[in-house]
Amino acid sequence: MALRKAKNAVDPLVELGNTEVNIVEGYESVRGFAEISVPKDELINRIGKRLGGHEKAWNMMKESKAFSDF
C-alpha cells in the first residue's frame, strides 16, 4: 500500500522521453521501453508527503543503498 501511494505521488512529475516497442520473436508479446525524467528534490518531497502515515517504511527506503545511489 505504501508503494502504491508513492507511485501516485510520482506520476504527475514524470516527463516521458524516448520510447520504443519491440516484438519478442517466438512469443506473442512485446517489450516496451521508455526513458523518463523526474526532478529528484520534488520527487523525494512528494513521496515523503504521501508516505507520512508510513514513517517506518519511508525511513527504510531513504536509508537503503538504492536510494542513496539515486
N, C-alpha and C positions, 0 to 999 in steps of 0.2 A: 504494500500500500504506500509506503514511504517513497519508493522509487517511482510509482505512478504519479505521485504529487510532484516529484522532481521533474519528470518528463513534461508535465503540464506547464511547469514554470519555464522550461527551456523552449518549447515550441514557438512562442512569439519572437524570440531572439534570433532564430536560425535564419541565415541567408544562404540560399541554395546557389551553388556554383556549377561546375561541370557535372553532367550526368551521362550515364551510358548504360545500355541494357544489352546483355549477351545471352544468346540461346545456348543452353547446355546440351551439347551433342549427345545423343543416346538416351536422353531423358526428356520427358515432357515438361520442361521447366525453363525458367530464365533466371539470370542473376542481374540484379540492379545495383549500380554503384552511383554514389553521389558525393560530391565534395561540398562541405558546408563550412561556414564560419560563424562563430559566436563570440561576442565581446566577453572576455574572461571575467572581468570585475563584475559586470552586470549579471552574468550567469551565476556566479557564486552568491551574489546578493539575493537574487530571486529564489534560488534553491534554498538558501538559508531561511527565507521568509516562509516558503511553502512547508518546510520541514520543522517549523517552530515547535510543533507538538511532538516531534520525534527527535528530541535533542541527542539522545544516545546514538541513534543511527547516523545522524548528521555529523556528529563529532567523530564517529568511527570512519566515515567517508573522508572527512577532511584530514584525518591523521594517516590515511593509507598512503602507501608509496605511489600508487597510480595517481592519486590526487595531487601529491606534491610534484610529480613529473608533468602534470597537466599544464 
